[in-house]
Amino acid sequence: MVKFRFQDLEIWQMAIDIAEKLFDIADSLCAMLFALCEANDE
């Protein structure tokens, strides 16, 4: 697999770690919002 030019830089690795955490938070919030909307429909 071809590597991106800046892929080995520490700042790039930190950005990947932060992005993964933000996506996890977004997934959790989306699930909570969906559950809340479902509860309000009943």
SEMIKOL-207780 format. One record per atom (N, C-alpha, C): residue number from 1; residue in one letter; atom name; x, y, z. Coordinates in steps of 0.001 Angstrom, whole numbers, plus 500000, padded with zeros to 6 digits. Layout:
residues N
(NUM 'a' 'CA' (X Y Z))
...
END
This chain:
residues 42
(1 'm' 'N' (500846 498818 500000))
(1 'm' 'CA' (500000 500000 500000))
(1 'm' 'C' (500888 501240 500000))
(2 'v' 'N' (500537 502209 499204))
(2 'v' 'CA' (501299 503447 499112))
(2 'v' 'C' (500983 504312 500322))
(3 'k' 'N' (502029 504863 500929))
(3 'k' 'CA' (501843 505723 502094))
(3 'k' 'C' (501682 507178 501671))
(4 'f' 'N' (500850 507871 502396))
(4 'f' 'CA' (500702 509306 502215))
(4 'f' 'C' (501988 509981 502678))
(5 'r' 'N' (502357 511057 502065))
(5 'r' 'CA' (503649 511698 502303))
(5 'r' 'C' (503885 512072 503766))
(6 'f' 'N' (502864 512554 504448))
(6 'f' 'CA' (503031 513011 505832))
(6 'f' 'C' (502567 511986 506861))
(7 'q' 'N' (502278 510789 506425))
(7 'q' 'CA' (501661 509788 507296))
(7 'q' 'C' (502515 509429 508509))
(8 'd' 'N' (503821 509517 508403))
(8 'd' 'CA' (504692 509130 509511))
(8 'd' 'C' (504946 510259 510506))
(9 'l' 'N' (504487 511466 510238))
(9 'l' 'CA' (504708 512577 511163))
(9 'l' 'C' (503888 512382 512432))
(10 'e' 'N' (504460 512783 513554))
(10 'e' 'CA' (503794 512620 514847))
(10 'e' 'C' (502473 513386 514902))
(11 'i' 'N' (502436 514590 514334))
(11 'i' 'CA' (501208 515384 514373))
(11 'i' 'C' (500099 514686 513597))
(12 'w' 'N' (500472 514011 512531))
(12 'w' 'CA' (499494 513263 511732))
(12 'w' 'C' (498919 512111 512554))
(13 'q' 'N' (499772 511398 513276))
(13 'q' 'CA' (499326 510293 514117))
(13 'q' 'C' (498414 510797 515237))
(14 'm' 'N' (498752 511945 515808))
(14 'm' 'CA' (497910 512527 516855))
(14 'm' 'C' (496544 512917 516292))
(15 'a' 'N' (496529 513470 515086))
(15 'a' 'CA' (495273 513863 514458))
(15 'a' 'C' (494394 512642 514204))
(16 'i' 'N' (494998 511545 513796))
(16 'i' 'CA' (494240 510310 513570))
(16 'i' 'C' (493618 509825 514874))
(17 'd' 'N' (494391 509851 515956))
(17 'd' 'CA' (493876 509420 517261))
(17 'd' 'C' (492699 510295 517706))
(18 'i' 'N' (492845 511604 517539))
(18 'i' 'CA' (491778 512522 517938))
(18 'i' 'C' (490538 512307 517078))
(19 'a' 'N' (490739 512132 515777))
(19 'a' 'CA' (489608 511923 514875))
(19 'a' 'C' (488841 510652 515241))
(20 'e' 'N' (489556 509593 515589))
(20 'e' 'CA' (488887 508347 515988))
(20 'e' 'C' (488030 508563 517228))
(21 'k' 'N' (488552 509307 518197))
(21 'k' 'CA' (487785 509596 519410))
(21 'k' 'C' (486558 510447 519096))
(22 'l' 'N' (486723 511434 518216))
(22 'l' 'CA' (485587 512278 517850))
(22 'l' 'C' (484509 511488 517120))
(23 'f' 'N' (484923 510564 516242))
(23 'f' 'CA' (483937 509723 515563))
(23 'f' 'C' (483202 508829 516550))
(24 'd' 'N' (483909 508321 517573))
(24 'd' 'CA' (483251 507509 518598))
(24 'd' 'C' (482215 508343 519366))
(25 'i' 'N' (482580 509568 519704))
(25 'i' 'CA' (481646 510460 520403))
(25 'i' 'C' (480436 510741 519524))
(26 'a' 'N' (480675 511023 518244))
(26 'a' 'CA' (479575 511305 517322))
(26 'a' 'C' (478651 510103 517196))
(27 'd' 'N' (479216 508907 517129))
(27 'd' 'CA' (478381 507704 517052))
(27 'd' 'C' (477523 507547 518295))
(28 's' 'N' (478111 507803 519463))
(28 's' 'CA' (477357 507692 520714))
(28 's' 'C' (476234 508722 520774))
(29 'l' 'N' (476540 509957 520384))
(29 'l' 'CA' (475514 510999 520404))
(29 'l' 'C' (474396 510694 519412))
(30 'c' 'N' (474756 510162 518267))
(30 'c' 'CA' (473744 509808 517272))
(30 'c' 'C' (472821 508711 517811))
(31 'a' 'N' (473396 507718 518468))
(31 'a' 'CA' (472592 506633 519037))
(31 'a' 'C' (471678 507169 520137))
(32 'm' 'N' (472196 508072 520967))
(32 'm' 'CA' (471377 508652 522031))
(32 'm' 'C' (470252 509503 521457))
(33 'l' 'N' (470532 510270 520415))
(33 'l' 'CA' (469508 511089 519781))
(33 'l' 'C' (468437 510213 519144))
(34 'f' 'N' (468853 509145 518501))
(34 'f' 'CA' (467900 508218 517899))
(34 'f' 'C' (467001 507608 518971))
(35 'a' 'N' (467591 507197 520095))
(35 'a' 'CA' (466803 506610 521184))
(35 'a' 'C' (465828 507639 521752))
(36 'l' 'N' (466266 508870 521875))
(36 'l' 'CA' (465406 509923 522383))
(36 'l' 'C' (464228 510181 521435))
(37 'c' 'N' (464497 510209 520151))
(37 'c' 'CA' (463420 510409 519167))
(37 'c' 'C' (462443 509239 519182))
(38 'e' 'N' (462953 508047 519311))
(38 'e' 'CA' (462095 506869 519387))
(38 'e' 'C' (461212 506918 520632))
(39 'a' 'N' (461762 507368 521758))
(39 'a' 'CA' (461015 507458 523006))
(39 'a' 'C' (459912 508504 522905))
(40 'n' 'N' (460164 509587 522190))
(40 'n' 'CA' (459177 510651 522048))
(40 'n' 'C' (458054 510259 521106))
(41 'd' 'N' (458290 509312 520225))
(41 'd' 'CA' (457244 508857 519306))
(41 'd' 'C' (456199 507995 519997))
(42 'e' 'N' (456537 507430 521119))
(42 'e' 'CA' (455610 506509 521812))
(42 'e' 'C' (454580 507233 522611))
END
